Amino acid sequence: MNVKPKQNDSFKNLLPYVVLAVVILVVISVLRIQGTTVNELSTGELITELKENNVTEIAITPKSDESVYYIEGKLEGYKETESFTAKVVASELENVLTLINENKIEEYNTNSDPGSSIFLYVLVNVLPLVLLVVVMYFLFMRLANSNKNSMDFGRSKARLSNENDKKSFKDVAGLKEEKEEVAELIDFLKSPKKFEKLGARIPKGVLLVGPPGTGKTLLAKAIAGEANVPFFFISGSDFVELFVGVGASRVRDMFKEAKRNAPCLIFIDEIDAVGRQRGTGLGGGHDEREQTLNQLLTEMDGFGENEGIIIIAATNRPDVLDPALLRPGRFDRQVTVSLPDANEREAILKVHAKNKIFDKDVNLANLSLRTPGFSGADLENLLNEAALLAVRRNKNSISMDEIDEATDRVLLGPAKTTRKITDKEKKLVSIHEAGHAVIGLKLEDAQEVHKITIIPRGMAGGYTMMLPKEEKIAVHTKAELLAQITGLLGGRVSEEMFLGEISTGASDDIKRATKIARSMVTEYGMSDLGPIQYEEKSEGVFLGRDYAKSKNFSDQVALEIDEQTRKIIEECYEKAKNIVGENKDLIFQLSDALMQYETITKEQIESIVKTGKIKPVEELEENKEEKETKKTRKTKSSENEE
């Protein structure tokens, strides 16, 4: 949308150029004056020169009272920049004019009196003064505006949400328990007298905790939309400035504005930017940040229990927040907004799929099962990437091909199809990925293999997509962790056994396997050292994530931890060797299929496992359609029987 600029703004933009042009003209005129030589002649000298016929140019300009005449001109032998001037009284002018007529000077002019021209008088005397006044006016106006902005320096940057941006719980897919947790906030904002009647104290502050992209900001907007109250939005970093005291001033102004609009909601995003623990880190705390936090704590204590102001804050780092911020009376309640499960992911996908056109073969329920660990923002990005790919391919709808490609792009980046890969490297990657897949197919507690590809993406030469058979929130058994380590080591084992050499392709697998094994020993108590926690994930507030990791053990125990970690890795490595060695034919079948097709899906992998041959994609799709048709018929027949 093109916005027409205001005339005042256009004039202000042109003013510097006008001033610059005037300055340039003045400089040019000064330089011209400085470069010109003017000789003053007396009346007698002028008459002598006229008699000797030395005058080549002459101009006469009378004064206003015509008592004195100014004469300018040039003599023979003068340079271009050289001239003369003379003053002649009225009584001598007649002699001068007679000599001029006798000499018949060609360049002879009689100018009018400049004082008789009103325009010239204004141009010479008034216009410079007007220009000076205009320039000074705009300079003072600009100075006044800058002073006004400096006075607003301590004003709050909290923005009031627009009516068009209003959200409701219908816009928030999933998060059923979280909605129930904050439902009473909406009831309080709608009818506070109901709570006051029984003496109930509504929480002053609610802290939304969870990974990035899980919908904390959206949930806060939905609370304000459901309650139909003003919604102030600000980020924690908006409080902190270079000058000490500005953040505290902004906090005061924010609460002052909120009290005017009560009942209302204040949402502080990324509150850990201003609410970190005080007095921590090397060299003490940050004065400006700590003053801002102190003012925030004071203001939260300052307003009454039922004034109608509720603060909602969001963070994904609750471990670094100051304890005073989390005590009762400030942020009374913490609501954990976790990653969505399969059902919630399906609901989220349906919300983001409303304005998109999909093929008939796209099943959002199946897609939700294939995206464990995805946040709401990840799912929205996934469908958006699929839509962009469909447009790029000039399609009228989004198919599963675009969704599969978008999933890979979100996880690992775009495919590097133009990169030249040698047959030797291609064979190595196919053997490596086949090793991962065989562990997933043959080990009971391993994850399920959904896809194998040797197309390079990001930093990976290829990858095997393995997803959990049953989605779990946080609990994993020892057998499952050992199966994960074994699966990660399968690629390295396959290289060593069938190619007789090892490569750097397993570096990330080894890193992840070592991390799991060490956590089993030091955090989960899953080793011969017993159920003792030796290391904590206590991240320093200012020192970084791993710099201040606490280690409550001696050097002797450190040696035993290393031995136990090595023991777990070696046992899993031997198990991977046994499984890969027993399934040599399957390894080469998968490798040959990858060399031919580069990417094979779950159905094709199952076909290779059962028959030793890979089925074309068209055949698999026909079988899939037949199965879905039979399933639909069975469903309809059962409904008719009922």
N, C-alpha and C positions, 0 to 999 in steps of 0.2 A: 504494500500500500504506500503510494507516494504522498508525502505530507508537504504541503506548500509552505515554504519558509515565510515567516513574518517579515514585514517591511523593515521594522526596527532592527531585527537581527541582520538583515541584508545590509542595512546602512552601517551597522557596527562592524560587519565584516569588511566593508569597503573603506571605512574610515582610515585604517592604517595605510592603505595604498594611496589615498588622497594626501595624507600628511607626507608620505614619502615623496610623492610627485612634487609637492610644494617645496620641500627641502631641496630636491634635485634642481628645480628651477632657480631657487635662490643661490645655490652653489654655483650654477652655471653663470648666472648674471654677475656674481662676485668675481668669478674667475675672468670673465670678459672685461670687467672693469679694471681688475688688476693687470690684465695684459695690455691695456690701452694707455698710450702716452698722450696727455693733454697739456698743451703749451698755452699759457695765459699771455695775451698781447694787450698792450695799452691802446688807446684810441689813435695816438700818433703813429705807433708801430703798424697798426692795421692800415692807416691811410698810406703810409710809406710803401707797404707791400702791395697795396692796390695800384699805386702810381707806377711801381716797377713791374706791374702785371705778373706778380708771382702767385696770386690766388687762383686756385683751380676749382674749388667748391666753396659755396657760402650759403648759410641759412640764417634768416633774421627772425627772432621771436620776441614780440613786445611783451612788456610787463603789464599787469592789469591796469595801472594808471597811465601807461604809455609815456612815462617820463624817462625810462631806461629801456634799452633794447639789448637783448643777448644775441651775440653773433657767433656762430660756429662755422668751421670750414677747414679746408686743407690748403697747404702751400706746396709749391713745386719742390720736389725732393723729399716729401714726407712719405713714411711707410704707410701700409694699409691700416695699421693700428695706431697711427699718430694723427693728431688733429690740434686745432687751436680754438680758444674761446676769447671773446673780448666783450666788454661792456661799453655801450655808446649811449651818451645822453641824447635827448631829443633834438637839441640844437645842432649837434654834429652829424645827425643822421642824414641830413640832406646832402652834405659833402660826400658821405660814404656811398649813398645811392647814385650820385652823379658819376663817381669813379667806377662803380659796378656797371653802369650802363655804357660807359666809354670802353671798358675792357671786354664787354660782351661775354661775361662768364656764363658758360652753358649750364653748370650745376648751380642754379640760383633759386632758392625757395624762400617764401615769406610765410612763416607759420602763424597760426592763430594763438591767441592768449590761452594757456592751459587753464587759467583761473576762470575763464568764461565757460568751460565745458563742465557741466554738473556731473556727467557720467565719469569723466576722467578724474574729477576731484574725489568722487566716491571710491573709484577703483584704487586710487593711490593712497587715500587717507583713511577710508572707513573699512574697506574689505580686509586688510590685514588684521585690524582689531577684531572684526567679527570672527575671522578664522581662529584667532587666538582664543577668544571666549568659547567657541564651540569645542575646540580641542581640550581646553581646561575642563569644560563641563563633563565631557565623556571620561576624562581621566578621573575626575572626582567620583563620578557614578560607578566606575569600575572599582575604585577603591572602597566605596561604600558597600558594594555587593560582596567584595572579598571579606570585609569586616563582618557583614551579616552572616556569611558562611562560617566564619571563624566562631561566631557566637553560637551557631548550630552544631558546633563540633561535639558537644556533650549530649546532644539529643539522641534519643533511642533510634536504632535502625530497624526496630520491629515493624513489619509490614502487615497491614490488615488485608486478609484474603478477599478476593473479589466474589461477588455473587455467582459469577459464571463458573468459578472454580470450586463451587460447593460440592462436597461428596457425601455419600450416605453408606450405610452398611451393605447395600446392594452392590456397591462398587468394590467392596473388599471381599474377594473370594477366599473361602477357607477361614482360618483363625476363629473357629467357633468358640473355643474356650476363652480366647482373648476378648472377644466381643462380650461374652457374658461377664467377664471380670470388670469391664469398664461400663457396663450398662447402667450401674447405679450412679455413675457420674452424670449421665444424661438425665436420669430421673431427678437428680438434685438440681441441675441447671434449669430444668423445666418447672419443677415445683419444690423449691427449697423448704417451704413451710412444713411439708410432710416429715422432713427429717428433723427440723427444729422442734416439732411437737414432742418427739420422743427423746430429744436431747442427743441425737446422733451427730457425730462429728465426721463430716465428709473429708476424705484425704485431701490435703492441700496440694500435694504433688504426686504424680504417677510417673515412674521411670520405666520406659519401654526398653528392654534389653534384648538383643538378638543380633545375628549375623547381618552383614550388609545386604540390602535388597529384599528383605523379608516383609516389608510393608509397614514399617513403624510410622513413617510420616503419613502414609495414606490412612492408617488407622486413626491417627490424631485428627486429621481433616474430617474423617467420617464421624468422629465423636462430636465435633463442632457442628457439622452439618445436620446430624440427627437432633442435637439440642437446639439448633437454630439460634446460635449466639455468635457474637464476633469472635474471630479467630486470628490471633496475632502470631506471626511466624518470624523467628529469628534464629540465626546460627550462633553457636558458641564463639566462633572466631570473630563475630561482629562486635563483641564487647571489647576485645583486646586491641589496644592502639599503642603507638610509640610513646605517647606522653602518659605519665603516671597520673591516675585519677580520672581519666576519660571514661574507662570502662565502668567504674563505680557510678559516675554521673549518668551514664546510659542506663544502668540498671535502675537507678532512682526514677529516671524519666519514664522508663518502660512501665514500671508499676504505677506511677502517677497516671499515665494514660489508660492503663487497664482498669483502675478504680473508677475512672470517668465512664467507661463502657461496660461496667459490671452489670449482670453476670457475663463472663467471657472466659475464653481459654487462651493461655499463653503456651506456645510450643517452642521449646529450645532444642534445636537439632544439634547433634554432636556436642553434647554438654561437657564431654571430657576435655574439650579445648580450653575450658575455663574452670572446670570443677576438679582438677587433679589435686592429689594430696599436697598439703602445704608442708614446707620445710623438708622436702626430699630432694634428692639429686646432688650432684657435685656442685659445691659452691653456694648452696642455699637456694631459696626459691626466687621466683620472679615477682618483683614488687607489684607491677601493674596487674598481673594475673591474680595474685593473692588478694590485692585490694578489691578487685572485681568480685572474687568469690566471697570475701567477707561481706561485701555489700549485698550480694544475692542472699546469703544466709540471714542477714539482718532483715531484709525486706520480707522474706518468707515468714519470719517470726512476727513481723510488724502488723500484717493484716489479720483481721479476726478469723474465727473458725468458719463462719458462714457468710462471708462477704460476697461470695459468688465468683471468686477468682480461683481457677484451678490451673496449675502449671503441669504440663506434660513435657517430659524431656526424653530424648532418645540417645542411645549410645551402643556401640558394640565393644566397649572396653570398660565394663563396670568395675573391674579389678583395680583400676587406677583412680577411682573417684575418692574424694575426701570422705572419711566416715561421718563427719558432721553433716554432710549433705544427705546422707541416707537414714539419719535417725528419725524416729517418729516425730511428727510435727512439721517436717519438711517434705522429703519424698517418702511418704508413708508406705507406699505400695510399689512393688516391682512386678511388672508383667513381662514374662519371657515370650518373645515372639520368635519362635523357632522355625526351622526350615519346614516347608510343607511336606506332608506324606503324599501317597499316590492319589487318594481321593481329592485332597486339597489342590494338588497340581492339576488334576483334570478340571476342577472348577475354575482355577486361575486361567488355564488354557482357553476355556470357553469364554471367559470375559474378554481376553485379548483377541479372540477369533471372531468377534461380532462383526467387525467391519472388513473382514477378509473373505475371499472366495476360495474354497477348497475343492479338490476333486472328491469323487465318491469314495475312493479307496483310503482317504485320510481318516484315521480313527484316533481321536484325541485321547480316548481311554488307554489305548495301547501306547501312545506317545508318552503319557504320564508314567507308565511303568518303565519306560526306557530312560527316564530322566531323573533318577534318584540323586539327591543332593543339590538339585537345581533350586534356586530361590525364585520368588515371583518375578524379580527383575530379569533373571536369566531366562525364564520362560517367555517373557515379553520380548526380549532380545532375540530369542530363538525364532519365534514366529515372524518377527520383523525381518530377520535375515533371510528366512525362507521366502517372504514376499518380495524382497529385493532381488533374490535370485530368479524368481519367476518372471519378474519384469525384465531382468537382464536377458533372459532366454526367450522373450517375446511370447509368453504364455498367457492364456486368459484365466488360469486358475492355478492354485498352489497344489502340487502333488507331493507324494511321499519322497520322491527323488530330491526335491528342494529341501524338504524337512530333514532328510538324512544328511544332506550336504551341509545344511545350516547347523545341525548338531555337531558335526565334526569341526566346523569353523569356530563355533563357540568354545569347544573344548581345547582344540589344538591350533586353530588358525587355518587360513586358506590352503588348499592343496597346491603344491608346487609341481604342476604338470609339465612345465617347460624345462625343468632341471634334467640334465642328461645324466642317466644312471647306467653304469656298466653292468653287464650280465653277471659278473662276479659279485658285485655289491648287491644286485637284485636277488641272487641266490642266497647270499648270506642273510639278508633281511627276511626272506621267506622262511628259511630254516629257523631263524630266531623266533619269528612270530608263531610258527607252527609249534615250537616247543612250549610257548606260553599256552597255546590253545589246548594242547594235549593234556597238560596238567589240569586245566579247567574241565576237560571232558571226562577224565578218568579218576580224579581225586574227589572223594565223596563230599568233603566240606568246602571244596573250592567254589568260587563264583561261576556263574553260567556264562558261556561264551556266546556273544551275540553278533560279533562282526570281526573280521580280520582284513587288514589292508596293508599293502606295502607301498602305498602312495605317500611320499614325504609330506608332512605337515609341521609347520613350526620348526622346532629343533629335533623332531622325531623322524626317523627314516621310515617308520611304519608303526602300527599299533594294533593291539588286540583289545576290543571292547568287551570287558567282563563286568557283568552286573550281578548283584546279590540275588539269590533265588527267592528269598523272602526279605522284604525291606524291614530293617531294624533301625531304631532311633539312636541308641548309644551303646547298647550292651553287645559285646562280642565274646565268644568263648575262646578258650585256649586253642582248641582244634581249628577254629576258623582263622585265628591269627597265624597259626603254623601253616595252614593251607595257603594263606595269602603270601607268606614268605616263599613257600615252595613254588607257587605260581610265578612269582617275580623272578625266581632263579631258573625257571624252565628254559628261557631263551638262551641264557649263558651255557647251560648244560647241553642244549641241542647243538649250539655252535661247536662246542668242544668235542662232542661225540661224533658228529657226522661231517664236520669240515676240518677237524684236526687243528683248529686254531681258534683263538678268542679275539674279540674286537671291543672297541669302546662303546658299542651300541648298548651294552648292558649296564653302563655307569649309573643311569638314573634308577634302574631296577635294583642294583646293589645298594644304592643310597637309601631307597625306601625300605628295603628288606632289613637293613641294619638299624634303621630308626625304629621299626616295629619290634625287632628283637631286643633292642636296648630298653625300650619302654616296657616290654614284658618283664625284664629283670629288675629295673629300677623303680617302676611306677605301679605295675599291676601285680607284682609278687608271684609271677608264673615261672619260677626257676627253683633250683636247689637251694638258693639263698633264703627262701622262705617268704612269707607275706610281710615284707618290710619295704617301706617306701624310702628309697635312698636319694631320689632327686624330685624336686618340685618344679612346677611350671610357674615360678614366681617371677614374673617379668618386672624389671625395674621401671619405675615411672618415667625416669629420664635417661636411664642407662641403656635402653634397648631391650630386646626380647630375650636374648640369651646371655648378655654380659653379666647379669647378677643372678644367674641360676644357682640356687643353693645346693650344696653338696654336703650332706651330713654323714660322711664316712671317712675312714682312714685310707692310707695308701694301700694297705693290705686288702681292704674290701674293694678298692678300686680295681686291683688286679683280679680279684674273684669275679667282679662284674664283667670285666673284659673276657674272662674265660667262659663265663656262662653265656654271654652274647655270642662268642665264637662257637660254643657248643650247639646252640640253637641253629645258627646259620649252617654249620657243617651237617647236622642231622637232616635239615630240610634239603640241603644240597644232595645228600646221598639218596633221599627219598625221590627227589626229582630225577636223579640218574636212573633209578630203578624203573620209574614210570615211563620215562622217555625211551629207555632201552627196550622195554617190553612192547612199545608201540612204534617201532621203527618204520613199519610200512605206512602207518597212518601219518607219521611225520612227513614222509616223502609224498604221499598223496595230497596232503594239504599244501605242501610246498609247490608241487607241480600245478595245482589249481591256482595258487597265488601268482605263479609265474605267467600263467595264461590269462587270468581275469583281473589280476591285481587287487581286487576286492571281492570277498565272498561273504554272504550273509548267513544267518543262523540256519535257515532252511537248507542252504547248499552244504553247510558244514554237517548237518544231520544226515544228508544224502550221502556224503562221502563216508561217514562213520558206518552207515548201514550197508551200503552197496559197494563202497570203494570207488565210486564214480560220482562226478559232479553233474547235477541236472541243470539244464539251461534255465534262465530266469523265467522265460515264458511258460515253461512247463510247471514250474513252481507256482506261478501266479494262477494258472488254470486250476491246479489242485487246491489252492487256497480258496478260490471262488467256489469250487464244488463243496468244500468243507463248510464254508459260510452259508451256502444255499441249503445244505442238509441241516445245519444247525437252526436256520430260520424256519424250515419246515417242521422240525421237531418242536420248536417253541410254539408255532401256530397250532399244531395238533394237540399239544398239551393244554393250550388255552381253550381250544374247542371242547376237549374232554371235560374240563372244569365247568 
